[in-house]
């Protein structure tokens, strides 16, 4: 389980970004991730390393702290 998955989905949805686009942004930042792996992160089935959280924040164009402040 992870604690950032819900926030990733929430922020992605708020900004109208698809999973495919977010995965592509992460790939451009050096993290080889597929859309299906991103989906697993969002439903909290896959753990997220701290380095991956940094890349997710950059790809979502938010401060990393936003990933840890999700509306429940």
Secondary structure, DSSP 8 states (H G I E B T S, - for coil): --SSHHHHHHHHHHTT--HHHHHHHHHHTT----HHHHHHHHTT-S---HHHHHHHHHHHTS-GGGGG----
